[in-house]
């Protein structure tokens, strides 16, 4: 399977703490994306980091990418109860002339007020 | 308008029924996707349409039949499904420019139960 692995599978923290999620993948990528999913809902795109970038910031989010180790991390700083959701990394790869996303196994984040 | 809409939100169907899921976007995106997601699992890609042509079929059983009538619409026709096909079906769209990759916009999904 090309599917990436994420750890931890589940993470529980208090409001105000930082949350770090890690993603490892298996194939060469064009870019790596992070998505958030509230329970039973659609996914929301958070951030995209291209294969030639090492770090990217967006608000309280910081993403790193190490293509030599085939790994990425998502840091959410000063977490809020509203950050409670599942977070997925997704590697963007080309198949023929089309690019597709391969999602990691996901991290379920619970932030307690 | 950055919204992808999906209908219906919920669908219960018997194994002998024929039904269709619908997806619509008005962002001018030329790539559209169907995903299947089981509980507590990541989304799994089923089909990709690029410029209204089927470009990826991830070996999906023929009881699932996709259709892209125009650049804004994507359908998934269902026939003779099995109980294990019960899942959340997600539609997504993205820009599709050669050599570049963009984020995908997801709809809220259709929760399908096969009885």
Interface residues (C-beta under 8 A of the other chain):
Chain A: X3 X30 X31 X33 X35 X40 X41 X42 X43 X44 X45 X48 X88 X92 X95 X96 X97 X98 X99 X100 X101 X102 X103 X104 X105 X106 X108
Chain B: X4 X31 X33 X40 X41 X42 X43 X44 X45 X48 X50 X55 X56 X88 X90 X92 X96 X98 X101 X102 X103 X104 X105 X106 X107 X108 X109 X111
